[in-house]
Amino acid sequence: MSVPITVQRKLLVRSRGYCEKRGEDFAFVEPQIHHKDRNRENNKMENLLILCPNCHSEFHYNVDGTLKKKDFDMIQEFPYCQC
């Protein structure tokens, strides 16, 4: 399930067009939506962050490029998940 367009628009308004972690201007990069609880079906505003690709990857990957434990555990639990 993807984030509804109405919610995406609200996130852009809330962020004023900038990454909510580092302030990268979305005029230069494509924004990505991060689910804080890792549940792609939970599209409540308080569960979402709109981020630049670099900041979004920091939430999921370690410096060495390996998945963070939380994401690794999720993949192990749902190995065929297409999320």
N, C-alpha and C positions, 0 to 999 in steps of 0.2 A: 504494500500500500504506500503510495507516495503522499507527500504533504499536499493538502488541497491548495489550489492557487490563491484562495482567499486568505489562508493562513500565511502563505509565502509573502503575499503583499503586506500583511500586517507586520511580519518580521522585518521587511525592508523599511517600512515606516518607522518601526521602533528603533531600528539601528541607524536610521537617517542615511542609509546607503554605505555604511562602513562595517567592517568586521567587528563583531562584538568582543573579540579578545584583544586584538592589537590595533584596530582602527584602520586597516587597509581599505582604501577606497575601491568600491565595487565598480567604478568606472574603468578600472584597469584589470580586474580579475573577476571570474565568475563565482558568485556566492554559493556556498554549500550549507545545507541544514544539518545540524547535529542534534540527535536525540540524547539528552543527558542520561536517561535511564536505559539506553540502547534498545528500547522497544519502538520499532518503526510504526506501530499502530497508535502510539500515544502522541497525538499531535496537538496537545494542549500547549498554549503559548509558554507557560512556565517550564515546560520540559524541553523547549527548543532554543537553540542558539543559531544565529546566522553568522557564518565564518568564511574567511578566505580559505582556499585549499590547503595552504601551509598550516594554518592553525587547526583546521579540521583533522588533518593527518596526525598532528601531535596528540590529539585525544585518543587515537587508535593505535599508534605505532611508537615503539621505543626508538631511541636515537640510532640504534643499529639496524633498524628496518623490520624488526620482528614485531609481531602483534603483541599488544599489551595483554596481560593475563586475563582481564575481564573479557576482552574480545576473543581470546584464544579459548577460554572456557566455554563461551557461547557457541563457538564453532564445534567444539567437541560434543556439546550437548545436542546440537541440531546440525549434524554434518551435511544435511542436504538442503538446508535453509538457503533460499535465494536472496536473502536480505543483504 
